[in-house]
Amino acid sequence: MSGVRGSERTRLSLLLVDDDNDLRNSIARRLKRQGHTVLDAGRPAEVIELARKQQFEVALVDLSMPEMDGIEVLRRLKEIDSACQVVMLTGQATVETAVEAMKLG
């Protein structure tokens, strides 16, 4: 996530959504310690609202959430900001969801 050039590190503006509070908090803490700006939420609707208010370079999105799946979140984030890079997080990937996510960017 951070490109190193000499002693410089790239600082990213990140958006994180995962319904697992412990995992989300752990990821957010680690990214913040690395100097990144992180806004996170446990509900996809919150993340979409954040994306409407502010630009993010990268969104980390859980694939499997009860309210809205990660593919739909990816689709909506790309509608809001096509330049935002989206990384899908999952422990339950299938080839079909990987292909669909790649097609959506």
Backbone as XML, in Angstrom:
<?xml version="1.0"?>
<chain id="A" units="angstrom">
  <residue number="1" name="MET">
    <atom name="N" x="0.788" y="-1.182" z="0.000"/>
    <atom name="CA" x="0.000" y="0.000" z="0.000"/>
    <atom name="C" x="0.840" y="1.260" z="0.000"/>
  </residue>
  <residue number="2" name="SER">
    <atom name="N" x="2.022" y="1.173" z="0.490"/>
    <atom name="CA" x="2.824" y="2.382" z="0.505"/>
    <atom name="C" x="4.054" y="2.180" z="-0.359"/>
  </residue>
  <residue number="3" name="GLY">
    <atom name="N" x="4.184" y="3.048" z="-1.350"/>
    <atom name="CA" x="5.352" y="2.997" z="-2.213"/>
    <atom name="C" x="6.501" y="3.692" z="-1.516"/>
  </residue>
  <residue number="4" name="VAL">
    <atom name="N" x="7.656" y="3.091" z="-1.522"/>
    <atom name="CA" x="8.798" y="3.676" z="-0.848"/>
    <atom name="C" x="9.793" y="4.149" z="-1.886"/>
  </residue>
  <residue number="5" name="ARG">
    <atom name="N" x="10.159" y="5.425" z="-1.806"/>
    <atom name="CA" x="11.157" y="6.003" z="-2.680"/>
    <atom name="C" x="12.154" y="6.697" z="-1.773"/>
  </residue>
  <residue number="6" name="GLY">
    <atom name="N" x="13.298" y="6.087" z="-1.623"/>
    <atom name="CA" x="14.236" y="6.618" z="-0.643"/>
    <atom name="C" x="13.607" y="6.495" z="0.722"/>
  </residue>
  <residue number="7" name="SER">
    <atom name="N" x="13.508" y="7.599" z="1.445"/>
    <atom name="CA" x="12.875" y="7.558" z="2.754"/>
    <atom name="C" x="11.432" y="8.060" z="2.708"/>
  </residue>
  <residue number="8" name="GLU">
    <atom name="N" x="10.931" y="8.388" z="1.491"/>
    <atom name="CA" x="9.569" y="8.885" z="1.358"/>
    <atom name="C" x="8.581" y="7.730" z="1.262"/>
  </residue>
  <residue number="9" name="ARG">
    <atom name="N" x="7.437" y="7.895" z="1.886"/>
    <atom name="CA" x="6.345" y="6.920" z="1.770"/>
    <atom name="C" x="5.143" y="7.627" z="1.181"/>
  </residue>
  <residue number="10" name="THR">
    <atom name="N" x="4.423" y="6.942" z="0.349"/>
    <atom name="CA" x="3.198" y="7.477" z="-0.204"/>
    <atom name="C" x="2.104" y="7.372" z="0.847"/>
  </residue>
  <residue number="11" name="ARG">
    <atom name="N" x="1.456" y="8.475" z="1.134"/>
    <atom name="CA" x="0.353" y="8.509" z="2.094"/>
    <atom name="C" x="-0.943" y="8.492" z="1.307"/>
  </residue>
  <residue number="12" name="LEU">
    <atom name="N" x="-1.824" y="7.576" z="1.642"/>
    <atom name="CA" x="-3.071" y="7.419" z="0.913"/>
    <atom name="C" x="-4.272" y="7.840" z="1.750"/>
  </residue>
  <residue number="13" name="SER">
    <atom name="N" x="-5.297" y="8.274" z="1.055"/>
    <atom name="CA" x="-6.587" y="8.539" z="1.667"/>
    <atom name="C" x="-7.442" y="7.297" z="1.415"/>
  </residue>
  <residue number="14" name="LEU">
    <atom name="N" x="-7.795" y="6.587" z="2.502"/>
    <atom name="CA" x="-8.459" y="5.290" z="2.387"/>
    <atom name="C" x="-9.857" y="5.307" z="2.983"/>
  </residue>
  <residue number="15" name="LEU">
    <atom name="N" x="-10.717" y="4.537" z="2.352"/>
    <atom name="CA" x="-12.082" y="4.322" z="2.813"/>
    <atom name="C" x="-12.211" y="2.832" z="3.089"/>
  </residue>
  <residue number="16" name="LEU">
    <atom name="N" x="-12.681" y="2.458" z="4.260"/>
    <atom name="CA" x="-12.731" y="1.055" z="4.675"/>
    <atom name="C" x="-14.128" y="0.694" z="5.140"/>
  </residue>
  <residue number="17" name="VAL">
    <atom name="N" x="-14.682" y="-0.387" z="4.577"/>
    <atom name="CA" x="-15.982" y="-0.879" z="5.037"/>
    <atom name="C" x="-15.898" y="-2.379" z="5.276"/>
  </residue>
  <residue number="18" name="ASP">
    <atom name="N" x="-16.276" y="-2.751" z="6.495"/>
    <atom name="CA" x="-16.335" y="-4.165" z="6.873"/>
    <atom name="C" x="-17.292" y="-4.249" z="8.059"/>
  </residue>
  <residue number="19" name="ASP">
    <atom name="N" x="-18.205" y="-5.205" z="8.013"/>
    <atom name="CA" x="-19.171" y="-5.322" z="9.095"/>
    <atom name="C" x="-18.597" y="-6.006" z="10.332"/>
  </residue>
  <residue number="20" name="ASP">
    <atom name="N" x="-17.402" y="-6.553" z="10.220"/>
    <atom name="CA" x="-16.714" y="-7.164" z="11.365"/>
    <atom name="C" x="-15.935" y="-6.057" z="12.088"/>
  </residue>
  <residue number="21" name="ASN">
    <atom name="N" x="-16.474" y="-5.584" z="13.203"/>
    <atom name="CA" x="-15.878" y="-4.453" z="13.921"/>
    <atom name="C" x="-14.430" y="-4.685" z="14.310"/>
  </residue>
  <residue number="22" name="ASP">
    <atom name="N" x="-14.120" y="-5.868" z="14.847"/>
    <atom name="CA" x="-12.753" y="-6.145" z="15.292"/>
    <atom name="C" x="-11.776" y="-6.115" z="14.118"/>
  </residue>
  <residue number="23" name="LEU">
    <atom name="N" x="-12.140" y="-6.756" z="13.021"/>
    <atom name="CA" x="-11.268" y="-6.772" z="11.849"/>
    <atom name="C" x="-11.103" y="-5.373" z="11.274"/>
  </residue>
  <residue number="24" name="ARG">
    <atom name="N" x="-12.219" y="-4.651" z="11.138"/>
    <atom name="CA" x="-12.168" y="-3.293" z="10.591"/>
    <atom name="C" x="-11.287" y="-2.387" z="11.454"/>
  </residue>
  <residue number="25" name="ASN">
    <atom name="N" x="-11.471" y="-2.445" z="12.762"/>
    <atom name="CA" x="-10.670" y="-1.604" z="13.659"/>
    <atom name="C" x="-9.194" y="-1.967" z="13.593"/>
  </residue>
  <residue number="26" name="SER">
    <atom name="N" x="-8.900" y="-3.240" z="13.491"/>
    <atom name="CA" x="-7.509" y="-3.692" z="13.395"/>
    <atom name="C" x="-6.850" y="-3.194" z="12.108"/>
  </residue>
  <residue number="27" name="ILE">
    <atom name="N" x="-7.553" y="-3.330" z="10.998"/>
    <atom name="CA" x="-7.015" y="-2.858" z="9.712"/>
    <atom name="C" x="-6.834" y="-1.346" z="9.744"/>
  </residue>
  <residue number="28" name="ALA">
    <atom name="N" x="-7.832" y="-0.629" z="10.252"/>
    <atom name="CA" x="-7.754" y="0.833" z="10.303"/>
    <atom name="C" x="-6.578" y="1.301" z="11.164"/>
  </residue>
  <residue number="29" name="ARG">
    <atom name="N" x="-6.398" y="0.682" z="12.321"/>
    <atom name="CA" x="-5.269" y="1.064" z="13.201"/>
    <atom name="C" x="-3.929" y="0.850" z="12.497"/>
  </residue>
  <residue number="30" name="ARG">
    <atom name="N" x="-3.795" y="-0.279" z="11.862"/>
    <atom name="CA" x="-2.524" y="-0.587" z="11.195"/>
    <atom name="C" x="-2.238" y="0.404" z="10.064"/>
  </residue>
  <residue number="31" name="LEU">
    <atom name="N" x="-3.248" y="0.717" z="9.270"/>
    <atom name="CA" x="-3.064" y="1.664" z="8.168"/>
    <atom name="C" x="-2.765" y="3.068" z="8.689"/>
  </residue>
  <residue number="32" name="LYS">
    <atom name="N" x="-3.418" y="3.466" z="9.764"/>
    <atom name="CA" x="-3.154" y="4.780" z="10.354"/>
    <atom name="C" x="-1.734" y="4.863" z="10.896"/>
  </residue>
  <residue number="33" name="ARG">
    <atom name="N" x="-1.253" y="3.770" z="11.503"/>
    <atom name="CA" x="0.134" y="3.755" z="12.010"/>
    <atom name="C" x="1.131" y="3.919" z="10.872"/>
  </residue>
  <residue number="34" name="GLN">
    <atom name="N" x="0.747" y="3.492" z="9.680"/>
    <atom name="CA" x="1.623" y="3.633" z="8.515"/>
    <atom name="C" x="1.509" y="5.024" z="7.888"/>
  </residue>
  <residue number="35" name="GLY">
    <atom name="N" x="0.679" y="5.876" z="8.487"/>
    <atom name="CA" x="0.582" y="7.262" z="8.036"/>
    <atom name="C" x="-0.543" y="7.554" z="7.063"/>
  </residue>
  <residue number="36" name="HIS">
    <atom name="N" x="-1.392" y="6.589" z="6.791"/>
    <atom name="CA" x="-2.498" y="6.808" z="5.871"/>
    <atom name="C" x="-3.676" y="7.457" z="6.593"/>
  </residue>
  <residue number="37" name="THR">
    <atom name="N" x="-4.478" y="8.183" z="5.846"/>
    <atom name="CA" x="-5.718" y="8.736" z="6.356"/>
    <atom name="C" x="-6.794" y="7.681" z="6.113"/>
  </residue>
  <residue number="38" name="VAL">
    <atom name="N" x="-7.504" y="7.285" z="7.162"/>
    <atom name="CA" x="-8.493" y="6.209" z="7.044"/>
    <atom name="C" x="-9.819" y="6.652" z="7.641"/>
  </residue>
  <residue number="39" name="LEU">
    <atom name="N" x="-10.870" y="6.549" z="6.846"/>
    <atom name="CA" x="-12.233" y="6.696" z="7.345"/>
    <atom name="C" x="-12.872" y="5.325" z="7.183"/>
  </residue>
  <residue number="40" name="ASP">
    <atom name="N" x="-13.549" y="4.871" z="8.225"/>
    <atom name="CA" x="-14.112" y="3.530" z="8.157"/>
    <atom name="C" x="-15.530" y="3.511" z="8.684"/>
  </residue>
  <residue number="41" name="ALA">
    <atom name="N" x="-16.247" y="2.458" z="8.279"/>
    <atom name="CA" x="-17.627" y="2.275" z="8.717"/>
    <atom name="C" x="-17.973" y="0.803" z="8.658"/>
  </residue>
  <residue number="42" name="GLY">
    <atom name="N" x="-18.966" y="0.429" z="9.431"/>
    <atom name="CA" x="-19.408" y="-0.949" z="9.467"/>
    <atom name="C" x="-20.575" y="-1.232" z="8.542"/>
  </residue>
  <residue number="43" name="ARG">
    <atom name="N" x="-21.136" y="-0.178" z="7.968"/>
    <atom name="CA" x="-22.278" y="-0.347" z="7.083"/>
    <atom name="C" x="-21.982" y="0.244" z="5.721"/>
  </residue>
  <residue number="44" name="PRO">
    <atom name="N" x="-22.293" y="-0.468" z="4.652"/>
    <atom name="CA" x="-22.030" y="0.035" z="3.302"/>
    <atom name="C" x="-22.667" y="1.394" z="3.027"/>
  </residue>
  <residue number="45" name="ALA">
    <atom name="N" x="-23.876" y="1.616" z="3.516"/>
    <atom name="CA" x="-24.545" y="2.897" z="3.263"/>
    <atom name="C" x="-23.734" y="4.064" z="3.827"/>
  </residue>
  <residue number="46" name="GLU">
    <atom name="N" x="-23.091" y="3.869" z="4.970"/>
    <atom name="CA" x="-22.251" y="4.916" z="5.566"/>
    <atom name="C" x="-21.068" y="5.239" z="4.667"/>
  </residue>
  <residue number="47" name="VAL">
    <atom name="N" x="-20.468" y="4.201" z="4.109"/>
    <atom name="CA" x="-19.292" y="4.385" z="3.257"/>
    <atom name="C" x="-19.664" y="5.113" z="1.975"/>
  </residue>
  <residue number="48" name="ILE">
    <atom name="N" x="-20.802" y="4.763" z="1.414"/>
    <atom name="CA" x="-21.247" y="5.433" z="0.191"/>
    <atom name="C" x="-21.497" y="6.910" z="0.463"/>
  </residue>
  <residue number="49" name="GLU">
    <atom name="N" x="-22.075" y="7.216" z="1.615"/>
    <atom name="CA" x="-22.296" y="8.614" z="1.995"/>
    <atom name="C" x="-20.962" y="9.346" z="2.173"/>
  </residue>
  <residue number="50" name="LEU">
    <atom name="N" x="-19.991" y="8.695" z="2.804"/>
    <atom name="CA" x="-18.661" y="9.300" z="2.953"/>
    <atom name="C" x="-18.030" y="9.576" z="1.595"/>
  </residue>
  <residue number="51" name="ALA">
    <atom name="N" x="-18.184" y="8.643" z="0.663"/>
    <atom name="CA" x="-17.602" y="8.797" z="-0.675"/>
    <atom name="C" x="-18.248" y="9.948" z="-1.442"/>
  </residue>
  <residue number="52" name="ARG">
    <atom name="N" x="-19.487" y="10.243" z="-1.144"/>
    <atom name="CA" x="-20.163" y="11.381" z="-1.795"/>
    <atom name="C" x="-19.627" y="12.713" z="-1.281"/>
  </residue>
  <residue number="53" name="LYS">
    <atom name="N" x="-19.120" y="12.716" z="-0.054"/>
    <atom name="CA" x="-18.659" y="13.950" z="0.577"/>
    <atom name="C" x="-17.178" y="14.219" z="0.373"/>
  </residue>
  <residue number="54" name="GLN">
    <atom name="N" x="-16.400" y="13.163" z="0.119"/>
    <atom name="CA" x="-14.950" y="13.304" z="0.079"/>
    <atom name="C" x="-14.363" y="12.314" z="-0.916"/>
  </residue>
  <residue number="55" name="GLN">
    <atom name="N" x="-13.260" y="12.704" z="-1.554"/>
    <atom name="CA" x="-12.569" y="11.802" z="-2.474"/>
    <atom name="C" x="-11.602" y="10.916" z="-1.718"/>
  </residue>
  <residue number="56" name="PHE">
    <atom name="N" x="-11.514" y="9.673" z="-2.159"/>
    <atom name="CA" x="-10.585" y="8.704" z="-1.594"/>
    <atom name="C" x="-9.791" y="8.084" z="-2.728"/>
  </residue>
  <residue number="57" name="GLU">
    <atom name="N" x="-8.532" y="7.799" z="-2.453"/>
    <atom name="CA" x="-7.707" y="7.152" z="-3.466"/>
    <atom name="C" x="-7.981" y="5.660" z="-3.541"/>
  </residue>
  <residue number="58" name="VAL">
    <atom name="N" x="-8.239" y="5.052" z="-2.371"/>
    <atom name="CA" x="-8.451" y="3.608" z="-2.301"/>
    <atom name="C" x="-9.598" y="3.303" z="-1.344"/>
  </residue>
  <residue number="59" name="ALA">
    <atom name="N" x="-10.433" y="2.347" z="-1.746"/>
    <atom name="CA" x="-11.485" y="1.845" z="-0.869"/>
    <atom name="C" x="-11.228" y="0.361" z="-0.625"/>
  </residue>
  <residue number="60" name="LEU">
    <atom name="N" x="-11.250" y="-0.034" z="0.625"/>
    <atom name="CA" x="-11.117" y="-1.439" z="1.011"/>
    <atom name="C" x="-12.515" y="-1.901" z="1.405"/>
  </residue>
  <residue number="61" name="VAL">
    <atom name="N" x="-13.047" y="-2.878" z="0.672"/>
    <atom name="CA" x="-14.450" y="-3.247" z="0.807"/>
    <atom name="C" x="-14.596" y="-4.742" z="1.063"/>
  </residue>
  <residue number="62" name="ASP">
    <atom name="N" x="-15.276" y="-5.072" z="2.146"/>
    <atom name="CA" x="-15.591" y="-6.468" z="2.441"/>
    <atom name="C" x="-16.593" y="-6.959" z="1.403"/>
  </residue>
  <residue number="63" name="LEU">
    <atom name="N" x="-16.377" y="-8.140" z="0.894"/>
    <atom name="CA" x="-17.263" y="-8.697" z="-0.124"/>
    <atom name="C" x="-18.600" y="-9.139" z="0.459"/>
  </residue>
  <residue number="64" name="SER">
    <atom name="N" x="-18.565" y="-9.705" z="1.651"/>
    <atom name="CA" x="-19.764" y="-10.312" z="2.225"/>
    <atom name="C" x="-20.256" y="-9.513" z="3.426"/>
  </residue>
  <residue number="65" name="MET">
    <atom name="N" x="-21.343" y="-8.761" z="3.213"/>
    <atom name="CA" x="-21.972" y="-7.997" z="4.283"/>
    <atom name="C" x="-23.474" y="-8.195" z="4.180"/>
  </residue>
  <residue number="66" name="PRO">
    <atom name="N" x="-24.179" y="-8.154" z="5.300"/>
    <atom name="CA" x="-25.610" y="-8.457" z="5.282"/>
    <atom name="C" x="-26.476" y="-7.417" z="4.569"/>
  </residue>
  <residue number="67" name="GLU">
    <atom name="N" x="-26.155" y="-6.160" z="4.711"/>
    <atom name="CA" x="-26.996" y="-5.089" z="4.193"/>
    <atom name="C" x="-26.868" y="-4.922" z="2.672"/>
  </residue>
  <residue number="68" name="MET">
    <atom name="N" x="-25.636" y="-5.021" z="2.179"/>
    <atom name="CA" x="-25.352" y="-4.814" z="0.765"/>
    <atom name="C" x="-24.026" y="-5.515" z="0.487"/>
  </residue>
  <residue number="69" name="ASP">
    <atom name="N" x="-23.942" y="-6.316" z="-0.558"/>
    <atom name="CA" x="-22.680" y="-7.014" z="-0.789"/>
    <atom name="C" x="-21.620" y="-6.074" z="-1.366"/>
  </residue>
  <residue number="70" name="GLY">
    <atom name="N" x="-20.388" y="-6.518" z="-1.280"/>
    <atom name="CA" x="-19.265" y="-5.703" z="-1.715"/>
    <atom name="C" x="-19.282" y="-5.356" z="-3.188"/>
  </residue>
  <residue number="71" name="ILE">
    <atom name="N" x="-19.850" y="-6.224" z="-4.010"/>
    <atom name="CA" x="-19.933" y="-5.942" z="-5.451"/>
    <atom name="C" x="-20.831" y="-4.726" z="-5.689"/>
  </residue>
  <residue number="72" name="GLU">
    <atom name="N" x="-21.941" y="-4.641" z="-4.977"/>
    <atom name="CA" x="-22.824" y="-3.482" z="-5.114"/>
    <atom name="C" x="-22.139" y="-2.222" z="-4.584"/>
  </residue>
  <residue number="73" name="VAL">
    <atom name="N" x="-21.390" y="-2.353" z="-3.488"/>
    <atom name="CA" x="-20.636" y="-1.209" z="-2.969"/>
    <atom name="C" x="-19.617" y="-0.753" z="-4.010"/>
  </residue>
  <residue number="74" name="LEU">
    <atom name="N" x="-18.898" y="-1.694" z="-4.599"/>
    <atom name="CA" x="-17.932" y="-1.381" z="-5.662"/>
    <atom name="C" x="-18.616" y="-0.627" z="-6.795"/>
  </residue>
  <residue number="75" name="ARG">
    <atom name="N" x="-19.748" y="-1.131" z="-7.252"/>
    <atom name="CA" x="-20.491" y="-0.507" z="-8.346"/>
    <atom name="C" x="-20.848" y="0.944" z="-7.993"/>
  </residue>
  <residue number="76" name="ARG">
    <atom name="N" x="-21.357" y="1.157" z="-6.787"/>
    <atom name="CA" x="-21.769" y="2.510" z="-6.383"/>
    <atom name="C" x="-20.579" y="3.443" z="-6.198"/>
  </residue>
  <residue number="77" name="LEU">
    <atom name="N" x="-19.490" y="2.927" z="-5.617"/>
    <atom name="CA" x="-18.298" y="3.763" z="-5.449"/>
    <atom name="C" x="-17.746" y="4.201" z="-6.798"/>
  </residue>
  <residue number="78" name="LYS">
    <atom name="N" x="-17.743" y="3.317" z="-7.777"/>
    <atom name="CA" x="-17.242" y="3.659" z="-9.113"/>
    <atom name="C" x="-18.145" y="4.674" z="-9.802"/>
  </residue>
  <residue number="79" name="GLU">
    <atom name="N" x="-19.449" y="4.645" z="-9.517"/>
    <atom name="CA" x="-20.364" y="5.660" z="-10.055"/>
    <atom name="C" x="-20.054" y="7.029" z="-9.464"/>
  </residue>
  <residue number="80" name="ILE">
    <atom name="N" x="-19.695" y="7.050" z="-8.195"/>
    <atom name="CA" x="-19.389" y="8.308" z="-7.507"/>
    <atom name="C" x="-18.035" y="8.851" z="-7.943"/>
  </residue>
  <residue number="81" name="ASP">
    <atom name="N" x="-17.030" y="7.979" z="-8.009"/>
    <atom name="CA" x="-15.667" y="8.395" z="-8.352"/>
    <atom name="C" x="-14.968" y="7.254" z="-9.074"/>
  </residue>
  <residue number="82" name="SER">
    <atom name="N" x="-14.941" y="7.324" z="-10.381"/>
    <atom name="CA" x="-14.367" y="6.237" z="-11.180"/>
    <atom name="C" x="-12.864" y="6.083" z="-10.969"/>
  </residue>
  <residue number="83" name="ALA">
    <atom name="N" x="-12.203" y="7.117" z="-10.436"/>
    <atom name="CA" x="-10.752" y="7.039" z="-10.220"/>
    <atom name="C" x="-10.380" y="6.317" z="-8.929"/>
  </residue>
  <residue number="84" name="CYS">
    <atom name="N" x="-11.334" y="6.148" z="-8.026"/>
    <atom name="CA" x="-11.054" y="5.469" z="-6.757"/>
    <atom name="C" x="-10.730" y="4.000" z="-7.030"/>
  </residue>
  <residue number="85" name="GLN">
    <atom name="N" x="-9.621" y="3.544" z="-6.507"/>
    <atom name="CA" x="-9.241" y="2.146" z="-6.633"/>
    <atom name="C" x="-9.921" y="1.358" z="-5.521"/>
  </residue>
  <residue number="86" name="VAL">
    <atom name="N" x="-10.490" y="0.209" z="-5.862"/>
    <atom name="CA" x="-11.218" y="-0.590" z="-4.882"/>
    <atom name="C" x="-10.537" y="-1.939" z="-4.712"/>
  </residue>
  <residue number="87" name="VAL">
    <atom name="N" x="-10.267" y="-2.286" z="-3.463"/>
    <atom name="CA" x="-9.692" y="-3.585" z="-3.121"/>
    <atom name="C" x="-10.766" y="-4.356" z="-2.364"/>
  </residue>
  <residue number="88" name="MET">
    <atom name="N" x="-11.094" y="-5.528" z="-2.874"/>
    <atom name="CA" x="-12.116" y="-6.351" z="-2.242"/>
    <atom name="C" x="-11.454" y="-7.246" z="-1.194"/>
  </residue>
  <residue number="89" name="LEU">
    <atom name="N" x="-12.057" y="-7.301" z="-0.003"/>
    <atom name="CA" x="-11.573" y="-8.137" z="1.086"/>
    <atom name="C" x="-12.558" y="-9.279" z="1.290"/>
  </residue>
  <residue number="90" name="THR">
    <atom name="N" x="-12.065" y="-10.507" z="1.361"/>
    <atom name="CA" x="-12.966" y="-11.619" z="1.603"/>
    <atom name="C" x="-12.209" y="-12.871" z="2.013"/>
  </residue>
  <residue number="91" name="GLY">
    <atom name="N" x="-12.888" y="-13.688" z="2.738"/>
    <atom name="CA" x="-12.386" y="-15.012" z="3.064"/>
    <atom name="C" x="-13.208" y="-16.060" z="2.338"/>
  </residue>
  <residue number="92" name="GLN">
    <atom name="N" x="-14.119" y="-15.598" z="1.456"/>
    <atom name="CA" x="-15.052" y="-16.500" z="0.798"/>
    <atom name="C" x="-15.172" y="-16.227" z="-0.695"/>
  </residue>
  <residue number="93" name="ALA">
    <atom name="N" x="-14.091" y="-15.943" z="-1.357"/>
    <atom name="CA" x="-14.138" y="-15.576" z="-2.771"/>
    <atom name="C" x="-14.489" y="-16.756" z="-3.660"/>
  </residue>
  <residue number="94" name="THR">
    <atom name="N" x="-15.157" y="-16.430" z="-4.749"/>
    <atom name="CA" x="-15.393" y="-17.405" z="-5.807"/>
    <atom name="C" x="-14.816" y="-16.819" z="-7.088"/>
  </residue>
  <residue number="95" name="VAL">
    <atom name="N" x="-14.601" y="-17.649" z="-8.055"/>
    <atom name="CA" x="-14.103" y="-17.175" z="-9.346"/>
    <atom name="C" x="-15.088" y="-16.174" z="-9.946"/>
  </residue>
  <residue number="96" name="GLU">
    <atom name="N" x="-16.378" y="-16.459" z="-9.815"/>
    <atom name="CA" x="-17.400" y="-15.582" z="-10.389"/>
    <atom name="C" x="-17.358" y="-14.179" z="-9.783"/>
  </residue>
  <residue number="97" name="THR">
    <atom name="N" x="-17.240" y="-14.094" z="-8.444"/>
    <atom name="CA" x="-17.199" y="-12.760" z="-7.835"/>
    <atom name="C" x="-15.902" y="-12.041" z="-8.173"/>
  </residue>
  <residue number="98" name="ALA">
    <atom name="N" x="-14.817" y="-12.778" z="-8.283"/>
    <atom name="CA" x="-13.542" y="-12.154" z="-8.670"/>
    <atom name="C" x="-13.636" y="-11.582" z="-10.080"/>
  </residue>
  <residue number="99" name="VAL">
    <atom name="N" x="-14.222" y="-12.322" z="-10.996"/>
    <atom name="CA" x="-14.377" y="-11.848" z="-12.378"/>
    <atom name="C" x="-15.299" y="-10.644" z="-12.415"/>
  </residue>
  <residue number="100" name="GLU">
    <atom name="N" x="-16.415" y="-10.693" z="-11.700"/>
    <atom name="CA" x="-17.356" y="-9.559" z="-11.684"/>
    <atom name="C" x="-16.690" y="-8.312" z="-11.114"/>
  </residue>
  <residue number="101" name="ALA">
    <atom name="N" x="-15.939" y="-8.470" z="-10.022"/>
    <atom name="CA" x="-15.245" y="-7.326" z="-9.411"/>
    <atom name="C" x="-14.218" y="-6.748" z="-10.381"/>
  </residue>
  <residue number="102" name="MET">
    <atom name="N" x="-13.497" y="-7.596" z="-11.074"/>
    <atom name="CA" x="-12.490" y="-7.101" z="-12.035"/>
    <atom name="C" x="-13.160" y="-6.365" z="-13.186"/>
  </residue>
  <residue number="103" name="LYS">
    <atom name="N" x="-14.292" y="-6.837" z="-13.661"/>
    <atom name="CA" x="-14.996" y="-6.169" z="-14.737"/>
    <atom name="C" x="-15.486" y="-4.784" z="-14.321"/>
  </residue>
  <residue number="104" name="LEU">
    <atom name="N" x="-15.816" y="-4.643" z="-13.043"/>
    <atom name="CA" x="-16.281" y="-3.362" z="-12.534"/>
    <atom name="C" x="-15.143" y="-2.398" z="-12.194"/>
  </residue>
  <residue number="105" name="GLY">
    <atom name="N" x="-13.937" y="-2.900" z="-12.272"/>
    <atom name="CA" x="-12.784" y="-2.039" z="-12.045"/>
    <atom name="C" x="-12.135" y="-2.270" z="-10.716"/>
  </residue>
</chain>
